[in-house]
Amino acid sequence: MSKIAIITDTDASLTDDIAAKYGIQQVPITVHFGDEVLETGIDIDDAALFARIDKEGRLPTTAAPAPGKFVSAYESAFAAGAEEVICFAVSSEVSATYTAAVTAAETLSDRKITVIDTRSLSVGQGFQVLAAAEAAQAGKSSAEILAIAEDVLASSHFYAALSTLKYLAMSGRVGHLAAGMASLLNIKPVLTIQDGKLDMVEKIRTKKKAWARTVELIQTAVDGNPIERMTITHVAVPAAAKEFVTLLRASLDCPEEILITELSAGLSVHSGAGMVGAGVLVGK
């Protein structure tokens, strides 16, 4: 094990295989259906989440992990031989996870633990975590790892097209009348990560045009530079994610390996089923 352990939360949208490959611990965001508490990636995934939402006709709430969950993760890393921990938390703009991770670190004041507010989420957070894990495995110092993660944040871009406004209407983020009109007009919002949270960029009519516009936005972000990493992120539509890979490969010089991952239940409850997007880490 590296002397520096990398920990994050499940809002990083990393698959279990990738996390295991790099020795990354993921502390689960929780999903609450009334008094029932489910842990993302353990008790529930995107498909199960929306099967239940559609059956019950209501959205659950989500919550940051309790500080004790981070304490357990930190202690596990030290018990496995780590001398230091760096924890990358989902943006403090969208969750109290960062605060919980800091609180946990303060209870282990005799240990060297650094908690980072990634100011991002999903693959934007995940790219920072992966770069940090690679750097740790290469024997980089904590200062070097943090500098690398900061560079990754500045070079990461994410765009995604929503399939429906139904779930945003259920959450109250858009009115039911507005969502109904959008449905009639076949409007598909395009999202990005901005100021540490998901924001709507444009409203596009039809799925085909929304996907095409998403690709255009990614092309603009890449601006002819090499793509170091690419991830396709979806919400309970794996077949559509594969279609989007084909579309991207026809339009961009993509890396040979493209990771396909779920957004994860802690985030997808806010976007709705059917979302498909891509994250890119742009080189120089």
Secondary structure, DSSP 8 states (H G I E B T S, - for coil): --SEEEEEEGGG---HHHHHHHT-EEE--EEEETTEEEEBTTTB-HHHHHHHHHHHTS--EEE---HHHHHHHHHHHHHTT-SEEEEEE--TTT-SHHHHHHHHHHHTTTS-EEEEE-S--HHHHHHHHHHHHHHHHTT--HHHHHHHHHHHHHHEEEEEE-S-SHHHHHHTSS-HHHHHHHHHTTEEEEEEEETTEEEEEEEEESHHHHHHHHHHHHHHHHTT--EEEEEEEESS-HHHHHHHHHHHHHHS---S--EEEE--HHHHHHH-TT-EEEEEEE--
